[in-house]
């Protein structure tokens, strides 16, 4: 983890303190500047180690606090769950006791109905089930006395049993009612304890969420402001190569275009000369045809006059007129058509890299996401929406690391100036470093990788090479002014 932080902090200081490609068109001068920057990076790396370790320890400490809170939360959750189960068991016991009490009450009611008459008899006999004087003095003989005594004794035993059962039922009812009262009191206590534990749990969850938010904010700010130092150096080298390759490609295209225009000029000149020669020949032919036509018309006129004179001499009664043939108009010489005008070129240097509405514009930001200046624009669209190159250029880097997530940087040479475009948070990449791409060619798909809160394309335009800054525009420009 510390190694990652080290590379990130080095990157941040390199990016914020050492701008590069201020004049990318002068490659030899830029190369010397890049070498100087690389040397400066190596000299400052040791000094940055302590700062990196300190930042890493701060984040690590917060992470450890979150881990401890998670452990305490787990224990508290188990305790709350156990208390909840205990309350549910007590509630079930209360329900069961209630059913038993109802049964005892019903049983007592039946026993009271059975004992009703016997209790009245016992009351009349001073608590005895039998009037023994009637048994003794009402007997006819000894045998009858014995029978009556045995019967009385059986009745007395039955009465005693009924009374004992009744008393037992009363006792059970009283015990059940007392237990029910205790259970209800226990339930009230347990619910209060559960409420207290739940309040503690909510407080711990709130504290944990606060720490998690803190941790995410630290990490997001840390990762947003920092880039890997090695990656920065690789971008420097790749950017130099890409700009040189793009300039060479543009020069080749310019030579090809120049040769094409020269060839077109030669072909146009040849066509013009051929057309002029053809026009001269057509003009000579037309003039000859006109002379021949005039001679033919003159001969025809003379012939017609002679014929008219002969006819006039032979007959005076009938006058005939010979129609004069219509004059023949010579055909005009063909005129060479004017060449069609070439279509006007578009004044826009870049096209929109994807579809979708702008979800965040270029300019000052709140700092909540780790930067105080948003040096690009965000286009919101579904994941997988195609992303195309905003202009023809050479890919500097196609990477999947850092706050940008999956991202591509492209070097452009437009109207003799160097530009760099950045496409960030993509779900997939369809181009590789060093590849030359055409304007409108798909280079990836929209996503939400890196430091992203939802599917969108973060798009930047830099005049010159790429320079990162989280606090100001650096050499970036508002893309909307150039699309």
C-alpha distance (Angstrom), angle and dihedral (degrees) to the residues before:
residue distance angle dihedral
X1 . . .
X2 3.82 . .
X3 3.79 89.4 .
X4 3.80 89.9 57.1
X5 3.78 91.6 48.0
X6 3.80 89.9 48.9
X7 3.76 92.8 54.5
X8 3.79 91.6 44.4
X9 3.82 96.7 50.6
X10 3.80 91.4 46.5
X11 3.77 88.5 51.4
X12 3.79 92.8 50.8
X13 3.78 94.2 51.9
X14 3.78 91.9 43.9
X15 3.77 91.8 51.2
X16 3.78 97.0 42.8
X17 3.80 97.9 42.7
X18 3.80 104.6 33.3
X19 3.83 116.1 52.5
X20 3.76 114.9 -168.1
X21 3.80 138.9 -161.9
X22 3.76 93.3 27.2
X23 3.82 85.0 154.8
X24 3.77 103.9 20.3
X25 3.81 93.1 168.8
X26 3.79 91.4 73.8
X27 3.83 99.2 67.0
X28 3.79 98.3 177.9
X29 3.78 93.1 52.3
X30 3.80 90.4 43.6
X31 3.78 91.7 52.0
X32 3.81 90.6 56.3
X33 3.80 90.3 48.9
X34 3.79 91.3 50.3
X35 3.78 92.1 51.3
X36 3.80 90.1 50.6
X37 3.81 90.8 50.2
X38 3.79 92.1 50.1
X39 3.79 89.7 52.1
X40 3.81 90.3 50.0
X41 3.81 89.8 50.9
X42 3.79 91.3 54.3
X43 3.82 92.1 48.2
X44 3.82 94.4 50.6
X45 3.80 98.3 42.0
X46 3.85 94.9 85.6
X47 3.80 91.4 50.1
X48 3.78 89.8 52.7
X49 3.82 94.7 53.4
X50 3.83 94.6 81.5
X51 3.82 92.2 47.8
X52 3.77 90.7 48.1
X53 3.80 92.4 49.8
X54 3.80 90.2 49.1
X55 3.81 92.2 52.2
X56 3.79 90.3 45.6
X57 3.81 91.6 50.9
X58 3.81 91.4 50.7
X59 3.79 92.4 53.1
X60 3.80 91.4 41.4
X61 3.83 90.9 51.4
X62 3.79 91.5 51.6
X63 3.82 89.3 48.3
X64 3.82 90.3 51.8
X65 3.80 90.4 51.2
X66 3.78 89.4 51.4
X67 3.81 89.9 50.2
X68 3.83 91.4 51.8
X69 3.79 90.4 48.0
X70 3.80 89.2 50.9
X71 3.80 90.9 53.9
X72 3.82 91.9 48.7
X73 3.80 89.7 46.5
X74 3.80 91.3 52.9
X75 3.81 91.3 52.1
X76 3.78 92.1 46.5
X77 3.79 91.7 47.9
X78 3.81 90.4 52.3
X79 3.83 90.4 48.6
X80 3.81 92.1 49.2
X81 3.78 90.9 47.2
X82 3.84 91.3 49.2
X83 3.81 91.4 48.4
X84 3.78 89.9 48.5
X85 3.82 90.5 52.3
X86 3.82 89.8 47.9
X87 3.81 91.1 52.0
X88 3.78 91.4 49.2
X89 3.82 90.2 50.0
X90 3.83 90.6 50.0
X91 3.78 90.4 48.9
X92 3.80 89.7 50.8
X93 3.83 90.0 49.8
X94 3.82 90.3 50.3
X95 3.79 90.1 51.9
X96 3.81 90.3 49.5
X97 3.84 91.9 47.7
X98 3.77 89.4 50.4
X99 3.79 89.6 54.8
X100 3.83 91.2 48.6
X101 3.82 91.5 49.3
X102 3.79 90.2 52.3
X103 3.81 89.1 50.5
X104 3.83 91.5 49.5
X105 3.79 90.7 49.2
X106 3.79 91.7 50.6
X107 3.82 90.9 47.3
X108 3.84 91.6 49.8
X109 3.77 89.8 50.6
X110 3.82 91.0 53.5
X111 3.81 91.7 45.1
X112 3.81 91.3 49.5
X113 3.79 89.9 52.2
X114 3.84 90.3 51.4
X115 3.78 93.4 45.2
X116 3.77 95.1 44.2
X117 3.81 97.6 94.3
X118 3.78 94.1 34.8
X119 3.79 92.1 52.6
X120 3.79 91.0 52.3
X121 3.84 89.9 50.4
X122 3.81 91.3 48.4
X123 3.79 89.5 49.1
X124 3.80 90.5 52.4
X125 3.84 91.1 47.1
X126 3.78 94.5 50.6
X127 3.79 93.1 -102.3
X128 3.84 95.9 -40.5
X129 3.75 122.9 119.7
X130 3.89 91.4 -145.2
X131 3.83 134.1 39.7
X132 3.75 95.5 -128.3
X133 3.82 94.1 -170.2
X134 3.78 88.8 61.8
X135 3.79 90.0 48.2
X136 3.81 92.7 49.9
X137 3.79 100.7 38.7
X138 3.76 95.4 35.7
X139 3.81 95.0 56.0
X140 3.79 116.8 110.2
X141 3.76 94.6 -151.4
X142 3.78 143.3 -13.8
X143 3.80 92.9 -81.7
X144 3.76 91.4 51.9
X145 3.81 89.0 47.5
X146 3.78 92.2 53.1
X147 3.78 91.7 48.2
X148 3.79 91.2 49.0
X149 3.80 92.8 47.6
X150 3.82 92.3 49.6
X151 3.78 91.7 47.5
X152 3.79 91.2 47.5
X153 3.74 91.1 48.7
X154 3.85 91.0 51.3
X155 3.80 90.5 48.9
X156 3.79 90.5 48.5
X157 3.80 91.9 49.8
X158 3.80 91.2 49.1
X159 3.77 90.4 49.6
X160 3.81 90.7 49.3
X161 3.81 90.5 50.5
X162 3.81 92.5 49.1
X163 3.80 90.7 48.8
X164 3.83 91.6 46.9
X165 3.85 91.1 50.0
X166 3.79 90.1 47.7
X167 3.81 91.3 50.6
X168 3.81 90.8 46.9
X169 3.79 90.2 51.4
X170 3.81 90.2 49.9
X171 3.80 89.8 49.8
X172 3.81 92.6 48.8
X173 3.78 89.9 47.8
X174 3.79 91.3 50.6
X175 3.82 91.4 47.0
X176 3.80 91.9 48.2
X177 3.79 91.4 48.6
X178 3.82 90.9 48.9
X179 3.80 91.1 47.7
X180 3.80 89.7 48.4
X181 3.77 89.7 52.5
X182 3.83 90.5 50.3
X183 3.81 92.0 47.1
X184 3.78 91.4 51.4
X185 3.78 91.5 49.0
X186 3.81 88.9 47.6
X187 3.80 90.1 49.4
X188 3.81 90.9 53.1
X189 3.82 89.9 50.8
X190 3.80 92.8 46.4
X191 3.79 92.2 49.4
X192 3.78 90.4 51.2
X193 3.80 89.4 50.2
X194 3.80 90.8 47.9
X195 3.78 90.6 50.5
X196 3.80 90.1 50.6
X197 3.81 91.9 48.8
X198 3.80 91.2 47.2
X199 3.81 90.1 51.5
X200 3.80 89.6 51.2
X201 3.80 89.7 47.6
X202 3.80 92.0 50.8
X203 3.79 90.1 49.1
X204 3.81 91.0 50.4
X205 3.79 91.0 47.0
X206 3.80 89.6 50.2
X207 3.80 90.3 50.0
X208 3.79 91.4 47.6
X209 3.81 92.4 49.2
X210 3.78 88.9 49.7
X211 3.80 90.6 52.1
X212 3.80 92.0 45.1
X213 3.81 90.1 51.4
X214 3.79 89.0 48.8
X215 3.79 91.2 49.3
X216 3.80 93.4 47.8
X217 3.78 90.9 47.9
X218 3.82 91.1 50.4
X219 3.78 92.3 48.1
X220 3.81 94.5 43.3
X221 3.79 92.9 48.7
X222 3.77 90.8 43.8
X223 3.80 94.7 49.0
X224 3.82 94.4 40.5
X225 3.79 94.9 53.7
X226 3.80 96.3 40.3
X227 3.78 134.3 64.2
X228 3.76 129.1 -176.0
X229 3.85 111.2 -86.2
X230 3.79 93.3 -140.3
X231 3.78 90.1 49.7
X232 3.80 89.6 51.6
X233 3.80 90.5 53.5
X234 3.79 90.3 46.4
X235 3.79 89.8 50.5
X236 3.80 89.4 50.2
X237 3.79 91.9 53.3
X238 3.81 94.0 40.0
X239 3.79 90.8 46.8
X240 3.80 92.0 52.7
X241 3.80 91.0 49.1
X242 3.80 93.0 44.7
X243 3.81 93.4 49.5
X244 3.82 90.9 47.2
X245 3.82 90.5 47.9
X246 3.80 91.5 46.8
X247 3.82 91.8 49.2
X248 3.81 90.0 48.9
X249 3.81 90.3 48.6
X250 3.79 91.0 49.1
X251 3.81 90.5 48.8
X252 3.80 90.2 50.4
X253 3.77 89.7 49.0
X254 3.81 90.3 48.0
X255 3.84 91.0 50.8
X256 3.78 91.1 47.3
X257 3.80 90.4 47.5
X258 3.81 90.8 48.1
X259 3.79 91.5 49.7
X260 3.78 90.1 46.4
X261 3.81 91.8 51.5
X262 3.82 90.7 46.1
X263 3.79 90.1 50.6
X264 3.79 90.2 47.3
X265 3.82 89.4 49.7
X266 3.82 91.1 50.7
X267 3.78 91.0 47.3
X268 3.80 90.9 46.7
X269 3.82 90.9 49.9
X270 3.80 90.9 49.2
X271 3.79 90.2 48.4
X272 3.81 90.7 48.4
X273 3.81 92.0 49.6
X274 3.78 91.0 47.0
X275 3.78 90.8 48.0
X276 3.84 90.8 48.4
X277 3.80 91.3 50.2
X278 3.77 90.8 46.9
X279 3.80 90.2 47.5
X280 3.83 90.8 51.4
X281 3.80 91.2 48.9
X282 3.78 91.0 47.2
X283 3.82 90.1 49.0
X284 3.85 92.1 50.9
X285 3.78 91.0 47.6
X286 3.79 90.3 48.5
X287 3.80 92.4 50.2
X288 3.83 91.2 48.6
X289 3.76 90.6 48.1
X290 3.81 89.8 49.9
X291 3.85 92.1 52.3
X292 3.80 91.4 47.6
X293 3.79 90.2 46.7
X294 3.85 91.3 51.5
X295 3.80 91.8 49.4
X296 3.78 90.8 48.6
X297 3.79 91.2 49.4
X298 3.83 91.3 49.4
X299 3.81 92.4 50.4
X300 3.77 90.5 47.2
X301 3.80 90.5 51.3
X302 3.82 92.5 50.7
X303 3.77 90.9 47.8
X304 3.78 90.8 50.0
X305 3.83 91.4 50.8
X306 3.81 92.0 52.1
X307 3.77 91.3 47.7
X308 3.79 91.1 50.0
X309 3.80 91.6 51.0
X310 3.82 92.2 51.3
X311 3.77 92.2 48.1
X312 3.82 91.8 48.8
X313 3.74 91.0 51.4
X314 3.81 95.3 50.2
X315 3.76 98.5 46.2
X316 3.76 132.9 22.4
X317 3.80 97.6 174.7
X318 3.74 97.5 64.4
X319 3.72 120.0 49.5
X320 3.67 116.5 -163.6
X321 3.67 126.3 -174.5
X322 3.68 121.7 -152.1
X323 3.82 111.5 -139.5
X324 3.71 113.9 -119.0
X325 3.76 110.9 -122.4
X326 3.80 114.9 -115.1
X327 3.74 114.7 -102.4
X328 3.76 115.5 -103.5
X329 3.79 113.9 -123.4
X330 3.77 113.7 -147.2
X331 3.82 116.1 -120.2
X332 3.81 114.5 -108.3
X333 3.76 117.4 -115.5
X334 3.83 113.5 -97.9
X335 3.82 114.6 -100.9
X336 3.81 120.1 -140.6
X337 3.85 111.8 -114.7
X338 3.81 119.0 -113.5
X339 3.82 113.4 -110.1
X340 3.87 115.1 -106.7
X341 3.83 113.7 -103.0
X342 3.82 115.6 -105.3
X343 3.85 115.6 -108.5
X344 3.80 115.0 -97.7
X345 3.80 114.6 -105.8
X346 3.83 119.8 -117.9
X347 3.82 114.9 -101.7
X348 3.83 92.8 -146.5
X349 3.81 115.2 98.4
X350 3.82 96.9 -162.9
X351 3.80 137.2 33.6
X352 3.81 127.2 -146.8
X353 3.82 107.9 -78.9
X354 3.82 94.0 -146.7
X355 3.79 143.9 -4.9
X356 3.77 124.6 -97.3
X357 3.77 138.3 81.2
X358 3.80 124.6 -69.6
X359 3.82 107.5 -98.4
X360 3.82 97.2 178.3
X361 3.76 127.3 18.1
X362 3.78 134.9 -146.9
X363 3.80 118.6 -81.4
X364 3.78 144.0 43.9
X365 3.82 118.1 9.5
X366 3.80 134.5 -163.8
X367 3.80 94.7 -112.7
X368 3.80 91.2 -125.2
X369 3.80 91.4 121.3
X370 3.80 94.5 46.1
X371 3.81 100.3 -89.2
X372 3.79 132.8 85.3
X373 3.80 95.6 -159.7
X374 3.81 126.9 46.5
X375 3.81 103.0 -147.6
X376 3.79 96.0 -169.7
X377 3.80 142.8 26.4
X378 3.81 129.4 -98.1
X379 3.80 123.3 -135.4
X380 3.82 113.3 -160.1
X381 3.81 116.8 -148.3
X382 3.85 139.5 134.5
X383 3.80 119.7 -69.6
X384 3.81 110.5 -88.4
X385 3.82 96.1 32.0
X386 3.85 106.9 147.7
X387 3.82 118.8 -102.6
X388 3.81 118.8 -156.2
X389 3.79 135.1 -167.9
X390 3.80 108.8 -90.9
X391 3.83 89.7 -145.6
X392 3.79 138.9 -0.8
X393 3.79 111.9 -79.0
X394 3.81 150.0 122.2
X395 3.82 120.5 -80.5
X396 3.82 111.1 -115.4
X397 3.79 97.0 -173.0
X398 3.81 138.8 -9.1
X399 3.79 106.5 -165.6
X400 3.80 142.0 157.1
X401 3.82 100.4 -153.7
X402 3.79 137.7 96.0
X403 3.82 132.6 22.0
X404 3.83 90.7 -42.9
X405 3.82 91.2 62.1
X406 3.80 109.9 -163.5
X407 3.80 102.6 9.1
X408 3.82 143.3 158.6
X409 3.82 130.5 -153.9
X410 3.82 119.9 -161.5
X411 3.83 128.9 -166.3
X412 3.82 117.0 -143.3
X413 3.82 134.6 -169.8
X414 3.81 107.4 -157.1
X415 3.79 124.2 167.9
X416 3.81 89.7 -16.3
X417 3.83 94.4 -53.3
X418 3.80 131.7 107.9
X419 3.80 120.6 -122.8
X420 3.81 132.6 174.5
X421 3.81 125.0 -154.7
X422 3.82 125.0 -162.4
X423 3.83 125.9 -156.3
X424 3.84 113.4 -171.0
X425 3.86 142.7 -177.4
X426 3.82 93.6 25.8
X427 3.81 121.7 165.0
X428 3.82 92.8 -141.0
X429 3.82 139.8 6.6
X430 3.81 124.4 -132.7
X431 3.81 98.3 -179.8
X432 3.81 136.1 60.5
X433 3.78 135.5 -146.4
X434 3.81 112.3 -79.8
X435 3.80 93.9 21.2
X436 3.79 118.1 129.8
X437 3.80 112.9 -134.0
X438 3.79 130.8 -169.2
X439 3.78 127.0 -129.7
X440 3.82 108.0 -85.0
X441 3.81 94.3 18.2
X442 3.82 112.8 136.1
X443 3.81 111.7 -110.9
X444 3.81 100.4 171.4
X445 3.79 148.0 -35.7
X446 3.79 131.2 -85.1
X447 3.81 118.0 -101.0
X448 3.80 146.1 141.8
X449 3.83 105.9 -103.1
X450 3.80 126.2 142.2
X451 3.82 119.1 12.9
X452 3.80 95.2 -7.5
X453 3.80 130.8 136.5
X454 3.81 95.3 -163.2
X455 3.82 143.9 -10.6
X456 3.81 110.4 -53.5
X457 3.80 144.4 120.5
X458 3.81 116.8 -114.1
X459 3.84 105.7 -153.5
X460 3.83 126.8 -171.6
X461 3.82 135.2 -179.2
X462 3.83 119.4 -159.2
X463 3.80 125.2 -171.1
X464 3.80 100.9 -132.2
X465 3.79 121.1 -8.3
X466 3.80 125.8 -12.2
X467 3.82 115.3 -77.6
X468 3.80 120.8 178.1
X469 3.80 123.2 -143.6
X470 3.80 128.3 162.4
X471 3.80 94.1 -170.8
X472 3.81 105.3 44.0
X473 3.81 144.3 11.0
X474 3.86 96.0 -93.3
X475 3.82 102.2 -178.9
X476 3.82 95.5 -26.5
X477 3.80 121.1 115.1
X478 3.79 133.0 -159.5
X479 3.82 103.6 -85.8
X480 3.81 92.0 -150.4
X481 3.81 89.0 66.9
X482 3.82 90.6 59.9
X483 3.82 104.2 36.6
